[in-house]
Amino acid sequence: MGTQQPQSPETVEFALGHLTMTALTWGDPDGRLALCLHGFPDSAWTWRYLGPELAARGFRVVAPFTRGYAPTEVPADGVYDLGALAYDALALHRALGAPGDAALIGHDWGAITANTLAAQPDCPFSRVVSLAVPPLSAMRPRPGTALRSAGAYLRQLRFSWYILFSQLPKLPERSLDRLIPRLWHDWSPGYAAEADIEHALAALPDPAHRTAAVSYYRAFARITGAPPEPYAEPHRYRYDAPRMPMLYLHGSADTTIHPAFTGGVAAALAPAGGRAETLTGAGHFLHLEQPARVAELIGAFLTAEPETGH
């Protein structure tokens, strides 16, 4: 599938009241909703393979450019906390008719948003799929000694250098033309990312949009204060475990998270009926590197009959 031209999407604009979002869509408008959220440094085009695959299975796939990524507008309130990202997804779900059988799929920042929503007691999505970033509650190393645990944390700090870099004023925004290609090549070694890099830079065409993308990391690193209403309520659940079935997919060659922090994800998801799978040889952008395998796993998970007892 990776060598074929993906089906062209339709571009749709949604006026949500607090924000106007633009999304790529695939499939029958009357199909079961699959809301797909991208991450950094990326865009809604990251779903160009999965979108048509799910559409062929009867889904209506809606992949927004998340807040601050053009052509979605830069939010007037300047809020980029997880509660705001989760609220946007909830508002878009409502704008699409609030279907009770809707699925939520997220990668990177989209995964963190999906993880946050899956932890809400009243999550309106029936199934959640998270790619490349597991629930924060599951990211605990399982070493044999405290020394190994300290080593895992130190290595993770090295992997997360770009998060620390993003805290600097102005310089990260000015460096995105160099930073974005480096991250793609570092995170998914061997993957030809030229088209994706072009899409990512096109979604950050000016200083305001670039500041928006970097502000996701600045808001995440802020340890005091809570976002304003109406974002405060979904923000509360960002560290909680999922309360519903979740499929988590991770690439074995992904260098964004130290393996010590993903080894216990399957056990953490099991109580709510979820599961985790590692794709051998895939990097951070596993849905682009191994699109057929990812589509198979996600399609099977979303269409499986719910297990009893959960």
SULNOR-V362975 format. One record per helix or strand of 3 or more residues. SS is the DSSP state (h for helix, s for strand). FROM is the first residue (numbers start at 1). TO is the last residue. If there is no record, write none. Layout:
[[SS	FROM	TO] [SS	FROM	TO]]
This chain:
[[s	10	15] [s	20	26] [s	32	37] [h	44	47] [h	50	56] [s	59	64] [h	82	95] [s	103	107] [h	109	118] [s	127	131] [h	136	138] [h	146	159] [h	161	165] [h	171	174] [h	176	187] [h	194	202] [h	207	221] [h	232	235] [s	246	251] [h	259	261] [h	265	270] [s	275	279] [h	286	289] [h	291	303]]
